[in-house]
């Protein structure tokens, strides 16, 4: 049984569907990347799975229906790193505590882990998030999402607006989290080549439908996909 199973997902805005019956799955510990042009529906997919917009269709986590509210979904082990970071303009430490709001146990160990993993956050622990650089805010967004100890981390365009060296460091950290913790990753990413370096499976989204899917190797060998999405 897949960790995340999506069947016939439909969602949109203002009564108009952007997604037209998506089917996809993410197995436990797997890294899945979703590729597609602007407007294909990638962010809508992530927002629907995170409970930020309503959806139709069947979505399950470990065989149980996925909740409809963001807090329910986080309690089921699914956490989102939103596009545009979405950090709160409170201190770094308070952002991390917000990320652990559904937990009832002590979160001190996790805070220490993530400010060690992302040393810039440790140096700026008491600064307001709005004073951080773009890269530091993205690190904080990832760390905050991980504070709930998710089994599945949704990452919506994590490289957007970041310097190449920061992007490389961020993806190396995501790959390490996947290896060491077994956290499954579902990544929507404009830097297709970098995302595919850590992925097992690729879905190609076109105008709200799945145009192709398969292992990374298949997409690397497909001349049309390479030309359109990988730039070579």
Rosetta silent file (secondary structure, phi, psi, omega in degrees, C-alpha in Angstrom):
SEQUENCE: XXXXXXXXXXXXXXXXXXXXXXXXXXXXXXXXXXXXXXXXXXXXXXXXXXXXXXXXXXXXXXXXXXXXXXXXXXXXXXXXXXXXXXXXXXXXXXXXXXXXXXXXXXXXXXXXXXXXXXXXXXXXXXXXXXXXXXXXXXXXXXXXXXXXXXXXXXXXXXXXXXXXXXXXXXXXXXXXXXXXXXXXXXXXXXXXXXXXXXXXXXXXXXXXXXXXXXXXXXXXXXXXXXXXXXXX
SCORE:     score description
SCORE:     0.000 S_00000001
   1 L     0.000  134.838  179.255    0.000    0.000    0.000 S_00000001
   2 L   -71.327  152.661  172.883    1.276    3.454   -0.916 S_00000001
   3 L   -64.913  -51.930  176.367    1.828    6.079    1.743 S_00000001
   4 E  -116.712  127.495  177.771   -0.091    8.628   -0.372 S_00000001
   5 E  -126.021  121.045 -177.498   -2.637    7.477   -2.933 S_00000001
   6 E  -118.785  125.113 -178.712   -4.375   10.068   -5.123 S_00000001
   7 E  -133.141  120.621  174.737   -7.224    9.063   -7.448 S_00000001
   8 E    64.789   38.119 -176.454   -9.254   11.402   -9.612 S_00000001
   9 E   -70.992  125.609  175.665   -8.074   14.602   -7.905 S_00000001
  10 E  -129.210  134.922  179.384   -9.968   17.690   -9.027 S_00000001
  11 E  -162.004  160.392  179.253   -9.486   21.159   -7.592 S_00000001
  12 E  -177.893 -154.201 -174.008   -9.487   24.775   -8.684 S_00000001
  13 E  -140.249  140.505  176.467  -10.625   28.279   -7.888 S_00000001
  14 L    60.588   32.239  179.041  -13.896   30.166   -8.248 S_00000001
  15 L    80.459    3.874 -179.955  -15.803   27.076   -9.333 S_00000001
  16 E  -113.909  125.394 -177.801  -13.414   26.363  -12.195 S_00000001
  17 E   -73.000  137.531  169.836  -11.239   23.255  -12.113 S_00000001
  18 E  -101.745  -34.393  178.017   -7.486   23.537  -12.623 S_00000001
  19 E  -103.484  135.324 -171.339   -6.880   19.840  -11.953 S_00000001
  20 E  -122.073   57.377  174.119   -8.827   17.365  -14.066 S_00000001
  21 E    88.846   56.102 -179.006   -8.649   13.990  -12.354 S_00000001
  22 E   -76.454  140.334  170.400   -5.041   13.409  -11.276 S_00000001
  23 E  -120.771  125.778  174.904   -3.855    9.954  -10.242 S_00000001
  24 E  -157.631  165.851  177.244   -0.533    9.647   -8.429 S_00000001
  25 E  -147.819  153.941  174.744    1.103    7.866   -5.544 S_00000001
  26 E  -131.813  121.733  178.157    4.032    8.232   -3.188 S_00000001
  27 L   -83.498  160.942  178.472    5.402    5.178   -1.408 S_00000001
  28 L   -56.516  130.827  177.267    6.903    5.296    2.066 S_00000001
  29 L    76.144    4.319 -175.854   10.413    6.738    1.928 S_00000001
  30 L   -89.640  155.166  171.544   10.132    7.633   -1.765 S_00000001
  31 E  -113.817  119.257 -179.096   11.093   10.901   -3.470 S_00000001
  32 E  -120.356  134.076  178.318    8.652   11.955   -6.191 S_00000001
  33 E  -116.832  139.456  176.717    9.029   15.071   -8.334 S_00000001
  34 E  -109.630  119.538  178.595    6.256   16.775  -10.302 S_00000001
  35 E  -106.143  155.557  176.272    7.376   18.651  -13.422 S_00000001
  36 L   167.434  157.054  178.641    5.334   20.960  -15.611 S_00000001
  37 L   -70.609  166.489  173.576    5.212   24.377  -17.216 S_00000001
  38 L   -57.093  135.318 -179.869    3.830   27.425  -15.441 S_00000001
  39 L    87.215    2.301 -178.471    0.067   27.103  -15.184 S_00000001
  40 L   -74.657  -19.462 -179.640    0.084   23.302  -15.372 S_00000001
  41 L   110.201   14.067 -175.745   -1.484   22.995  -11.922 S_00000001
  42 H   -65.103  -50.530 -179.115    1.523   22.047   -9.809 S_00000001
  43 H   -67.280  -35.519  176.169    0.915   24.487   -6.957 S_00000001
  44 H   -60.419  -39.376  176.697   -2.820   23.763   -7.045 S_00000001
  45 H   -59.639  -47.508 -178.469   -1.989   20.098   -6.531 S_00000001
  46 H   -65.825  -40.762  179.465    0.111   20.859   -3.467 S_00000001
  47 H   -65.175  -37.402  177.949   -2.475   23.244   -2.019 S_00000001
  48 H   -66.399  -44.321 -178.988   -5.210   20.644   -2.449 S_00000001
  49 H   -67.082  -28.494 -179.777   -3.156   17.911   -0.766 S_00000001
  50 L   -87.795   -2.544  178.196   -2.317   20.250    2.131 S_00000001
  51 L    82.399   15.233 -179.037   -5.957   21.196    2.695 S_00000001
  52 L   -83.955  -21.223  172.071   -5.537   24.834    1.678 S_00000001
  53 L  -135.673  156.058 -179.715   -8.203   24.541   -1.022 S_00000001
  54 L   -73.409  157.517  179.345  -11.086   22.113   -1.346 S_00000001
  55 L  -145.590  164.965  171.994  -10.827   19.142   -3.673 S_00000001
  56 E  -122.446  159.005 -175.344  -12.807   16.269   -5.109 S_00000001
  57 E   108.209  178.333 -177.645  -11.606   12.742   -5.658 S_00000001
  58 E  -105.469  125.331  175.346  -10.048   10.175   -3.338 S_00000001
  59 E  -130.788  124.971  179.508   -6.882   10.924   -1.390 S_00000001
  60 E  -125.775  151.629  172.702   -5.611    8.534    1.258 S_00000001
  61 E  -123.928  117.706 -173.356   -2.652    8.455    3.614 S_00000001
  62 L    53.995   35.496  176.937   -1.732    4.934    4.722 S_00000001
  63 L    85.619  -10.406  179.840   -5.130    3.827    3.415 S_00000001
  64 E   -98.209  143.684  179.296   -7.123    6.295    5.536 S_00000001
  65 E   -56.619  134.451  177.237   -8.951    9.244    3.944 S_00000001
  66 L   -70.050  139.622 -179.818   -6.868   12.404    4.052 S_00000001
  67 L   -62.354  170.185 -179.366   -8.374   15.104    6.245 S_00000001
  68 L  -101.659  -21.708 -179.162   -9.935   18.247    4.826 S_00000001
  69 L  -103.441  147.713 -179.079   -8.381   20.793    7.197 S_00000001
  70 H   -54.680  -40.758 -178.392   -4.664   21.633    7.309 S_00000001
  71 H   -66.438  -36.221  176.790   -4.372   20.745   11.018 S_00000001
  72 H   -63.953  -42.149 -177.370   -5.979   17.331   10.413 S_00000001
  73 H   -66.998  -40.005  176.860   -3.604   16.670    7.548 S_00000001
  74 H   -62.873  -40.866  178.168   -0.551   17.624    9.609 S_00000001
  75 H   -63.617  -25.396  177.526   -1.717   15.246   12.348 S_00000001
  76 L   -83.159   -2.762  174.981   -1.845   12.493    9.717 S_00000001
  77 L    99.821   22.195  179.118    1.830   13.070    8.945 S_00000001
  78 E  -121.297  125.672 -177.267    1.725   15.376    5.909 S_00000001
  79 E  -132.122  146.546 -174.155    3.397   18.789    6.048 S_00000001
  80 E  -113.643  133.684  163.925    3.803   21.522    3.426 S_00000001
  81 E   -99.937  103.249 -170.501    6.673   23.852    2.561 S_00000001
  82 L   -75.641  158.251  171.903    4.614   26.391    0.600 S_00000001
  83 L   -63.472  138.238 -177.971    5.656   28.327   -2.435 S_00000001
  84 L    81.595    8.372  171.738    6.915   31.748   -1.349 S_00000001
  85 L    76.199  -53.639  174.255    8.058   30.315    2.009 S_00000001
  86 L    66.791   25.586  177.135    5.099   31.564    4.075 S_00000001
  87 L   -71.627  153.260  178.045    7.077   32.183    7.244 S_00000001
  88 L   -89.092  145.830 -177.961    5.413   34.213    9.985 S_00000001
  89 L   -84.096   59.900  171.262    6.971   37.541   10.979 S_00000001
  90 L  -126.259 -177.925 -175.047    7.791   36.341   14.454 S_00000001
  91 E   -65.477  160.900  175.886   11.099   35.010   15.703 S_00000001
  92 H   -55.082  -47.814 -178.724   12.828   32.017   14.155 S_00000001
  93 H   -62.209  -40.440  179.914   12.254   30.009   17.336 S_00000001
  94 H   -68.670  -34.789  173.461    8.581   30.917   17.457 S_00000001
  95 H   -59.667  -43.499  179.329    8.173   29.881   13.810 S_00000001
  96 H   -64.204  -39.139  178.430    9.619   26.492   14.711 S_00000001
  97 H   -65.930  -36.973  176.033    7.264   26.172   17.670 S_00000001
  98 H   -61.029  -39.237  179.224    4.317   26.973   15.411 S_00000001
  99 H   -62.346  -22.637 -179.231    5.420   24.105   13.168 S_00000001
 100 L  -102.915   17.513 -172.076    5.101   21.755   16.134 S_00000001
 101 L   -60.943  -27.850 -178.013    1.699   23.059   17.251 S_00000001
 102 L   -83.415   -8.260 -178.214   -0.066   19.708   16.762 S_00000001
 103 L   -86.136  151.616  179.820    2.432   17.861   18.956 S_00000001
 104 L  -110.542   -6.412 -178.040    1.913   17.225   22.659 S_00000001
 105 L   -96.523  179.486  177.713    5.488   16.199   23.537 S_00000001
 106 L   -69.570  139.505 -178.651    8.614   18.270   24.090 S_00000001
 107 L  -111.252    4.237 -174.786    9.938   19.892   20.924 S_00000001
 108 H   -60.609  -40.300 -178.867   13.269   21.139   22.270 S_00000001
 109 H   -63.338  -39.989  179.764   15.261   18.290   20.742 S_00000001
 110 H   -68.653  -40.367  176.952   13.786   18.964   17.312 S_00000001
 111 H   -58.577  -45.837  179.682   14.474   22.689   17.563 S_00000001
 112 H   -61.755  -39.829 -179.724   18.096   21.924   18.406 S_00000001
 113 H   -61.542  -46.621 -172.839   18.315   19.499   15.498 S_00000001
 114 H   -78.292  -29.530  175.549   17.069   21.955   12.888 S_00000001
 115 H   -77.647  -15.085  171.601   19.030   24.976   14.069 S_00000001
 116 H   -83.309  -41.233  177.979   22.079   22.707   13.920 S_00000001
 117 H   -62.715  -39.829  178.310   21.146   21.412   10.466 S_00000001
 118 L  -115.558   83.535 -172.636   20.622   25.005    9.314 S_00000001
 119 H   -55.788  -30.496  178.902   23.288   26.938   11.279 S_00000001
 120 H   -60.044  -33.564  178.760   22.069   30.313    9.993 S_00000001
 121 H   -69.193  -36.360  176.954   18.829   29.734   11.879 S_00000001
 122 H   -64.786  -39.536  179.731   20.743   29.096   15.072 S_00000001
 123 H   -69.855  -21.984 -176.178   22.662   32.339   14.676 S_00000001
 124 L  -118.409   27.588 -171.424   19.401   34.222   14.111 S_00000001
 125 L   -54.825  -34.077 -176.816   17.191   32.295   16.505 S_00000001
 126 L  -101.232    3.892  176.115   15.688   35.395   18.094 S_00000001
 127 L   -79.623  152.148  173.399   15.403   37.473   14.929 S_00000001
 128 E   -71.617  143.107 -175.571   12.073   38.032   13.243 S_00000001
 129 H   -59.110  -32.068 -178.451   11.662   35.904   10.130 S_00000001
 130 H   -66.579  -14.506  179.534   11.059   38.975    7.998 S_00000001
 131 H   -92.676   -3.587 -178.959   14.624   40.152    8.606 S_00000001
 132 L   -80.797  158.155  172.900   16.183   36.965    7.202 S_00000001
 133 L   -69.174  168.124  178.893   17.548   36.603    3.693 S_00000001
 134 H   -59.246  -42.290  178.870   15.504   34.678    1.125 S_00000001
 135 H   -64.453  -40.680  179.380   17.651   31.595    1.554 S_00000001
 136 H   -67.329  -37.517  176.973   17.380   31.724    5.334 S_00000001
 137 H   -64.360  -37.265  178.016   13.611   32.113    5.109 S_00000001
 138 H   -68.159  -40.487  174.867   13.422   29.030    2.910 S_00000001
 139 H   -57.864  -42.334  179.904   15.542   27.072    5.395 S_00000001
 140 H   -65.424  -40.127  178.995   13.149   28.206    8.116 S_00000001
 141 H   -61.962  -40.900  177.771   10.121   27.159    6.065 S_00000001
 142 H   -66.730  -47.690 -179.472   11.592   23.668    5.621 S_00000001
 143 H   -61.231  -42.132  179.717   12.587   23.381    9.280 S_00000001
 144 H   -61.319  -42.988  179.069    9.169   24.583   10.432 S_00000001
 145 H   -63.981  -33.382 -178.960    7.426   21.967    8.263 S_00000001
 146 H   -77.367  -14.843 -178.845    9.702   19.259    9.669 S_00000001
 147 L   -63.927  -21.149  177.631    8.891   20.191   13.263 S_00000001
 148 L   -84.897    0.833 -177.820    5.701   18.137   13.054 S_00000001
 149 L    56.315   56.928 -176.798    7.804   15.057   12.196 S_00000001
 150 L   -71.303  153.732  169.810    5.950   14.335    8.946 S_00000001
 151 L   -87.479  -24.276  178.451    6.059   11.073    7.079 S_00000001
 152 E  -132.885  123.039  177.730    5.458   12.994    3.846 S_00000001
 153 E  -106.957  121.537  176.499    6.917   16.439    3.157 S_00000001
 154 E   -93.673  124.654 -178.131    5.332   18.451    0.359 S_00000001
 155 E  -121.973  113.717 -177.113    7.761   20.978   -1.154 S_00000001
 156 E  -102.464  103.717  179.416    6.316   23.561   -3.542 S_00000001
 157 L    51.994   57.424 -176.551    9.083   25.195   -5.628 S_00000001
 158 L   -64.063  -20.549 -177.512   11.692   25.203   -2.835 S_00000001
 159 L   -90.734   -3.815 -171.256   14.382   26.731   -5.075 S_00000001
 160 L   -57.473  121.065  174.782   12.281   29.702   -6.218 S_00000001
 161 L    77.615   10.130 -176.608   14.253   32.946   -6.037 S_00000001
 162 L  -103.579  152.646  175.750   17.310   31.436   -4.353 S_00000001
 163 L   -65.841  147.879 -177.184   20.986   31.623   -5.326 S_00000001
 164 H   -53.655  -40.881 -178.367   22.332   28.420   -6.957 S_00000001
 165 H   -66.110  -36.061  177.340   24.658   27.590   -4.047 S_00000001
 166 H   -67.442  -41.011  179.203   21.767   27.884   -1.576 S_00000001
 167 H   -61.510  -44.622  179.556   19.606   25.670   -3.770 S_00000001
 168 H   -61.429  -42.713  178.699   22.292   22.987   -3.923 S_00000001
 169 H   -64.430  -40.868 -179.336   22.703   23.035   -0.139 S_00000001
 170 H   -63.908  -44.906 -179.206   18.941   22.863    0.376 S_00000001
 171 H   -69.503  -33.125  175.132   18.497   19.869   -1.914 S_00000001
 172 H   -62.814  -39.017  178.797   21.440   18.093   -0.311 S_00000001
 173 H   -67.748  -43.061  177.761   19.725   18.562    3.051 S_00000001
 174 H   -60.405  -42.524  178.763   16.391   17.276    1.723 S_00000001
 175 H   -62.994  -39.301  179.686   18.132   14.201    0.306 S_00000001
 176 H   -66.443  -40.968  177.960   19.836   13.594    3.639 S_00000001
 177 H   -62.511  -40.755  177.111   16.534   13.876    5.531 S_00000001
 178 H   -61.879  -43.590 -178.514   15.011   11.359    3.136 S_00000001
 179 H   -69.863  -45.928 -171.788   17.899    8.927    3.666 S_00000001
 180 H   -81.750  -36.333 -176.584   18.279    9.255    7.422 S_00000001
 181 H  -101.587  -15.516 -175.313   14.665    9.672    8.534 S_00000001
 182 L    74.248   16.704  179.208   12.879    7.887    5.709 S_00000001
 183 L   -69.833  123.401  176.272   10.707   10.960    5.172 S_00000001
 184 E   -72.960  147.781 -178.762    8.950   10.706    1.813 S_00000001
 185 E  -126.192  132.754  169.161    9.157   13.802   -0.389 S_00000001
 186 E  -118.997  112.517 -169.042    6.740   15.102   -3.011 S_00000001
 187 E  -118.980  124.865  166.105    8.489   17.992   -4.760 S_00000001
 188 E   -98.004  125.911 -170.565    7.202   20.503   -7.280 S_00000001
 189 L  -151.309  134.521  176.690   10.292   22.174   -8.665 S_00000001
 190 L   -76.589  -29.495  177.781   11.337   24.490  -11.498 S_00000001
 191 L   -85.548   79.532 -171.370   14.939   23.231  -11.310 S_00000001
 192 H   -61.055  -42.172 -177.052   14.044   19.890  -12.832 S_00000001
 193 H   -60.933  -45.092 -179.133   17.590   18.561  -13.163 S_00000001
 194 H   -66.634  -42.353  179.133   18.410   19.150   -9.516 S_00000001
 195 H   -63.772  -39.421 -178.931   15.112   17.691   -8.304 S_00000001
 196 H   -70.073  -21.323  176.956   15.576   14.600  -10.461 S_00000001
 197 H   -62.465  -27.126 -178.463   19.011   14.048   -8.932 S_00000001
 198 H  -111.381    0.590 -172.835   17.315   13.025   -5.671 S_00000001
 199 L   -92.895  156.606  171.892   14.054   11.606   -7.075 S_00000001
 200 L   -99.397  -40.662 -171.814   12.868    8.062   -7.698 S_00000001
 201 E  -133.329  147.561 -179.993    9.757    8.814   -9.752 S_00000001
 202 E  -124.385  138.241  167.862    8.593   11.675  -11.986 S_00000001
 203 E  -116.321  133.919  176.924    5.116   12.883  -12.914 S_00000001
 204 E  -105.646  118.254 -175.883    4.750   15.273  -15.838 S_00000001
 205 E  -104.144  128.284  177.527    1.773   17.593  -15.418 S_00000001
 206 E  -134.460  118.323  176.691    0.239   19.380  -18.403 S_00000001
 207 L    48.872   48.518  173.327   -2.851   21.598  -18.151 S_00000001
 208 L    77.781   12.722  176.457   -4.142   19.855  -15.045 S_00000001
 209 E  -133.857  156.868  176.421   -3.633   16.282  -16.202 S_00000001
 210 E   -82.048  114.552 -178.747   -0.840   13.731  -15.896 S_00000001
 211 E   -87.790  -28.681 -179.385    0.829   13.544  -19.310 S_00000001
 212 E  -162.377  155.955  176.486    3.515   11.017  -18.341 S_00000001
 213 E  -154.352  156.009  177.758    4.920    9.229  -15.322 S_00000001
 214 E   158.080 -176.220  179.341    7.709    6.822  -14.571 S_00000001
 215 E   -67.989  156.390 -177.679   11.179    6.349  -13.108 S_00000001
 216 H   -54.001  -42.060 -175.624   13.712    9.160  -13.364 S_00000001
 217 H   -57.862  -37.317  179.634   15.847    7.238  -15.862 S_00000001
 218 H   -62.725  -40.285 -178.070   12.998    7.152  -18.378 S_00000001
 219 H   -73.476  -33.663  177.341   12.646   10.923  -18.288 S_00000001
 220 H   -66.587  -28.782 -177.426   16.368   11.517  -18.610 S_00000001
 221 H   -89.620   -7.898 -176.918   16.381    9.371  -21.751 S_00000001
 222 L   -88.484  112.741 -175.946   13.333   11.056  -23.331 S_00000001
 223 H   -60.890  -38.934 -178.805   14.556   13.692  -25.809 S_00000001
 224 H   -65.291  -46.093  179.977   11.267   15.610  -25.792 S_00000001
 225 H   -65.678  -42.598 -179.863   11.120   15.832  -21.999 S_00000001
 226 H   -61.058  -43.356 -179.153   14.812   16.732  -21.745 S_00000001
 227 H   -66.102  -39.585 -174.522   14.420   19.530  -24.271 S_00000001
 228 H   -81.573  -34.916 -170.177   11.260   20.956  -22.713 S_00000001
 229 H  -119.251  -20.350 -177.944   12.025   20.571  -19.002 S_00000001
 230 H  -109.069  -12.413  172.503   15.723   19.925  -18.528 S_00000001
 231 L    79.617   19.496  176.264   17.102   22.389  -21.060 S_00000001
 232 L  -150.210    0.000    0.000   19.403   20.072  -23.031 S_00000001
